[in-house]
Every structure is written in C-alpha cells, then in structure tokens.
C-alpha cells in the first residue's frame, strides 16, 4: 500500500518547508504576479529544491487559497498580495486600481481608552470608517476616532498616503505613529464590508497618530485580510 506523502500526512519535510517559505516570500514581495503561471521546472531550478518538495509546497499554498491548481491550466497565483508599510495606508507598488471610500461617519461617546489615547476628556468624539479596495476587491477597513472639531472628507479623488491624508485633515504634519500589531478572527460586520467569511484571519494595526505639535489626533484600528496583505517593517540598521 502506498504511504502518504509528508505534506498529506500533515508533516511537511524540511525541503517542503524551504520551498513553501521561499514561494510565499516571492508572493509577498510581489515577484509573482496575479494569474502568473508557476512552472514547476522553473521553480525547481530557481529554488534549488526537489520536484517533490516544490509540488508539496504548491499543495500547501493551494490549501491556503494562495494559488489555484488546475489540470492543463497549471498553477497560478489566486490573488495579489499587497505590501502595506505599518506607517502608511498606501501599499507599495500602488496602482490606479486602489480605491478608498468612506463607509461610516458619525459621533460616538468617548471612552476611557479613547480619552487616554487622544488625551481629551470630551463627552463625544468623531468616528470615521474607510474601506480599502484593489480592483474592486476589498482588502481592508480602517476606523479612526478623532476630535469633533475636525471634518473628514466625503471622498478622496485618489488613494492618499497616510501622511498626506493626516495633514489635509488636521492641518499639521504627521510626526509620530505609535503602533501595536495584532491578529484576530474577522467579526461579522467587518466580514460583510470585506466580502469574506466571518472568522477569516485578519491582521490588525492599533495606532495613535501624533501631529507636529505633539498632539495625538487619531486613534485608529486598521483591519486587513491576512490572505491579501502583508505588513513590512522598515529596515533596522545596527
């Protein structure tokens, strides 16, 4: 009786892990484009890894929904992966397909956490929510709390950088971002906005945005689809 392969048994080999890690890195970096065909012979030569390991790595990526595998059509990247720096909202390698739209705008009660982050004791604060899309497919939702004396634009004619949007709204340059990175399962409301299943994995950025006067102006939560977004960090020079 044939033995199950290491990947089907749930225990990928070192070679398979190496192939998986390198292929995923190529997808994250944008080196593999949407609908690009992944040719096994080329991958074997470029990665220096066995055919079996490459095939098993592609099976793992297919199980995650990263690639599609069809007879004759071969293996292709399912969806592009956007690299969004933690200090911005505009992805690297941005295209004209990117759209930001306001999905909610209202006044809400202040809370102890918001009051601490924004350093205010107002009874009410503003809330604005934006949905981010690429080529018609939503990849993120951002909620920001702010002082009510500021007005948020109804729409943006182009997808702005975070620094550009911040200075436009608050009239002062963005000089500091305090960030916490987390991961969570997608709640039902966010899932509806993104068109994905409730419980899907999400990357979360909790941030406080500070202006040139040292004043915290926004307390934000950005939720990104973990299958569509990576959060690269700036290089650290020691």
Secondary structure, DSSP 4 states (H G I P E B T S, - for coil): -PPPPTTTTT---HHHHHHHHHHHHHHHHTSSPTT-EE-HHHHHHHHT--HHHHHHHHHHHHHTTSEEEETTTEEEE-S--EE--TT-SSPTT--TTEEEEEEEEEEEE--HHHHHHHT---SEEEEEEEEEEETTEEEEEEEEEE-TTS---SB-SS---HHHHHHHHHSS-EEEEEEEEEEEEPPHHHHHHHTS-TT-EEEEEEEEEEETTS-EEEEEEEEEETTTEE-PPPP---
